[in-house]
Amino acid sequence: MDLLHNILDPKWWLGLLGPFATIGVLGIIFAETGLLLGFFLPGDSLLVAAGIFSTAEAAKAIPGLEPLSFPVLLVVAPLCAIAGAQLGHHLGARYGRRMFDRPDSKLFKREYVEKAEHYFQKFGPAKAVVLARFIPIVRTFLNPVAGMLGMDRKRFFLWNCVGAVLWTDGMLIFGRVVGSAVPNIDRYILPGAFVIILLSVIPIIREIMKGRKEGRAAVPPQAQGRHRRAESAAAPSHDDQWR
């Protein structure tokens, strides 16, 4: 639990990175968007925190942390996000489903890939590439899925750029504004990170619940009745359970 707490806490990451925080944030953004193993990294909350701790006043709250370079983040963070996504697209186009041909583990779940593919098919290539930037896990897996499904490289690059700029600079500017306006903002970083994560996963939860509802609706009532009767017949009686 302590490890999970630390991974989700952007202050922990910034304290760990110390004087190299600006470079570290850029590397994490690249890894989360370009490497499948980076899907657990806190991209949204880390970008907001980077904007907050780009102010000298907020940076004092973390020992050894120098204010992050806001101009560098604004320019280079979108480039890292673009490069990471392009790498993911390239790997997906080259290796196809072999990239995801692995058993489930504590970290990797096949449903992550299926959810990314679902968004790609539902919204269409262009909109999916942009919207995925704001959805954790999906933004990692959608890029190779887009390559795997044959999305044109140039078209992917165009919408990749749009999504990367909106996501990274939007989060950074939001953090900068909040950090400058709210006194002692560092006290609210971790609760704020959980709120950001919750808001980000709401679309995933909605899609899961909608999919389950549609799946139940697709089963004819007669079949549902037969299924319940079959379950009832197969269940042991109260007396049998104690024999």
C-alpha positions as a printed Julia matrix, in Angstrom:
243×3 Matrix{Float64}:
   0.0     0.0     0.0
   2.89    2.36    0.75
   4.29    1.74   -2.73
   0.9     2.41   -4.34
   0.54    5.56   -2.25
   3.95    6.78   -3.4
   3.34    5.97   -7.07
   0.12    8.0    -7.03
   1.68   10.91   -5.13
   3.31   13.39   -7.54
   5.1    15.05   -4.59
   6.9    11.76   -3.97
   8.05   11.64   -7.59
   9.26   15.25   -7.54
  11.06   14.73   -4.25
  12.68   11.58   -5.63
  13.8    13.37   -8.78
  15.08   16.38   -6.81
  17.24   18.74   -8.91
  16.46   16.67  -12.02
  12.67   17.05  -11.61
  12.11   18.86  -14.89
  13.99   16.21  -16.89
  12.36   13.46  -14.85
   8.83   14.71  -15.55
   9.59   14.83  -19.27
  10.96   11.29  -19.17
   7.89   10.0   -17.33
   5.57   11.62  -19.87
   7.48    9.89  -22.68
   7.43    6.54  -20.87
   3.72    6.68  -20.05
   2.74    7.38  -23.63
   5.37    5.28  -25.43
   6.15    2.24  -23.3
   3.49   -0.29  -22.33
   5.04   -0.74  -18.89
   4.57    2.98  -18.23
   0.79    2.83  -18.02
   0.8     3.0   -14.19
   2.71    6.31  -14.1
   0.74    9.38  -12.87
   0.77   11.5   -16.03
  -2.2    13.79  -15.29
  -1.45   14.56  -11.66
   2.3    14.81  -12.31
   1.78   17.44  -15.0
  -0.49   19.47  -12.71
   2.05   19.13   -9.88
   4.86   20.18  -12.23
   2.92   23.35  -13.03
   2.32   24.0    -9.34
   5.94   23.44   -8.32
   7.26   25.61  -11.11
   6.61   28.5    -8.71
   9.36   29.28   -6.18
   6.89   29.51   -3.29
   5.45   26.04   -3.84
   8.85   24.44   -4.51
   9.96   25.32   -0.95
   7.55   22.67    0.36
   9.75   19.83   -0.99
  13.28   19.74    0.46
  15.97   19.9    -2.21
  13.53   20.76   -5.01
  14.3    23.69   -7.28
  11.37   25.31   -9.11
  10.7    23.39  -12.31
  11.29   25.31  -15.54
   7.81   26.22  -16.73
   8.89   27.43  -20.22
  10.85   24.21  -20.8
   7.89   22.1   -19.67
   5.47   23.98  -21.94
   7.66   23.4   -24.99
   9.24   20.0   -24.37
   6.44   18.12  -22.58
   4.22   18.06  -25.72
   7.24   16.89  -27.74
   7.87   14.03  -25.32
   4.2    13.06  -25.41
   4.23   13.16  -29.23
   7.44   11.12  -29.47
   6.17    8.53  -27.01
   2.88    8.08  -28.83
   4.63    7.82  -32.2
   6.86    5.11  -30.77
   3.79    3.24  -29.54
   2.12    3.56  -32.95
   5.28    2.32  -34.69
   5.56   -0.72  -32.42
   1.88   -1.55  -32.91
   2.18   -1.26  -36.7
   5.3    -3.41  -36.77
   4.48   -6.16  -34.3
   0.67   -6.13  -34.3
  -1.12   -8.3   -31.76
   2.1   -10.06  -30.84
   2.82   -7.06  -28.61
  -0.16   -7.98  -26.45
   0.16  -11.76  -26.65
   1.05  -12.27  -23.03
  -0.82  -13.72  -20.04
  -2.46  -11.45  -17.51
  -0.3   -10.42  -14.56
  -0.69   -8.11  -11.58
   0.17   -5.17  -13.83
  -0.73   -6.13  -17.39
  -4.35   -7.01  -18.14
  -5.69   -7.88  -21.56
  -8.77   -5.79  -20.82
  -6.56   -2.68  -21.04
  -5.91   -3.46  -24.69
  -9.55   -4.34  -25.34
 -10.71   -1.06  -23.79
  -8.27    0.94  -25.94
  -9.49   -0.9   -29.03
 -13.09   -0.22  -28.0
 -12.46    3.55  -27.81
 -10.67    3.47  -31.16
 -13.62    1.75  -32.84
 -16.31    3.77  -31.04
 -15.03    7.32  -31.58
 -13.08    6.84  -34.78
  -9.31    7.2   -35.17
  -8.93   11.0   -34.95
 -11.19   11.65  -31.98
  -9.95    8.57  -30.12
  -6.29    9.64  -30.37
  -7.14   13.07  -28.9
  -9.57   11.92  -26.19
  -7.33    9.06  -25.07
  -4.81   11.6   -23.81
  -7.13   12.39  -20.92
  -7.87    8.79  -19.9
  -5.26    6.9   -17.85
  -4.16    3.49  -19.17
  -6.1     4.05  -22.4
  -3.64    6.76  -23.46
  -0.82    4.21  -23.14
  -2.41    1.34  -25.02
  -4.36    3.23  -27.69
  -1.2     4.28  -29.54
   0.01    0.74  -30.38
  -3.61   -0.29  -30.97
  -3.9     2.51  -33.57
  -0.79    1.16  -35.3
  -2.02   -2.4   -35.03
  -5.36   -1.46  -36.63
  -3.62    0.28  -39.52
  -4.18    3.98  -38.8
  -2.12    5.96  -41.31
   1.13    7.24  -39.77
   0.72   10.83  -41.03
  -2.88   11.05  -39.88
  -1.94    9.63  -36.5
   0.87   12.17  -36.19
  -1.5    15.08  -36.85
  -4.0    14.13  -34.15
  -1.24   12.94  -31.87
   0.17   16.5   -31.92
  -3.24   18.05  -31.23
  -3.92   15.73  -28.3
  -0.41   16.08  -26.85
  -0.5    19.89  -26.78
  -4.01   20.05  -25.31
  -3.19   17.48  -22.63
   0.29   18.48  -21.47
   0.05   22.26  -21.74
  -3.53   22.27  -20.44
  -2.5    20.37  -17.29
   0.65   22.45  -16.81
  -1.14   25.79  -17.16
  -3.89   24.63  -14.8
  -1.27   23.68  -12.21
   0.59   26.96  -12.62
  -2.57   29.03  -12.17
  -3.71   27.04   -9.13
  -0.23   27.1    -7.61
  -0.05   30.85   -7.9
  -3.57   31.48   -6.6
  -3.97   29.04   -3.68
  -1.81   29.51   -0.54
  -0.08   26.35    0.78
  -1.22   24.42   -2.27
   1.26   21.62   -1.5
  -1.1    20.39    1.26
  -3.72   19.53   -1.33
  -1.52   17.78   -3.89
  -2.28   14.17   -2.94
  -6.06   14.66   -2.47
  -6.05   16.6    -5.74
  -4.21   13.73   -7.45
  -6.89   11.29   -6.35
  -9.61   13.63   -7.63
  -7.85   13.92  -11.0
  -7.49   10.14  -11.24
 -11.15    9.65  -10.29
 -12.34   12.15  -12.89
 -10.1    10.51  -15.48
 -11.43    7.0   -14.93
 -15.1     8.0   -14.91
 -15.34    7.5   -18.72
 -13.9     3.99  -18.32
 -16.37    3.12  -15.54
 -19.27    4.47  -17.61
 -18.22    2.4   -20.62
 -17.89   -0.76  -18.53
 -21.33   -0.32  -16.97
 -22.86    0.55  -20.34
 -21.26   -2.52  -21.93
 -22.64   -4.77  -19.21
 -26.1    -3.24  -19.56
 -26.05   -3.69  -23.33
 -24.84   -7.27  -22.88
 -27.77   -8.1   -20.6
 -30.2    -6.38  -22.95
 -28.92   -8.49  -25.85
 -29.95  -11.71  -24.09
 -33.62  -12.58  -24.8
 -35.85  -12.69  -21.68
 -36.65  -16.36  -22.37
 -32.95  -17.2   -22.34
 -32.48  -15.28  -19.1
 -35.34  -17.24  -17.54
 -33.88  -20.57  -18.68
 -30.48  -19.53  -17.33
 -31.95  -18.71  -13.92
 -33.9   -22.0   -13.8
 -30.77  -23.91  -14.77
 -28.81  -22.21  -12.0
 -31.59  -22.94   -9.54
 -31.7   -26.6   -10.52
 -27.94  -26.94  -10.3
 -27.73  -25.33   -6.86
 -27.68  -27.84   -3.97
 -30.6   -27.83   -1.58
 -30.24  -26.65    2.01
 -30.19  -30.24    3.26
 -27.62  -31.29    0.67
 -25.25  -28.58    1.79
 -24.99  -30.1     5.25
 -24.58  -33.72    4.21
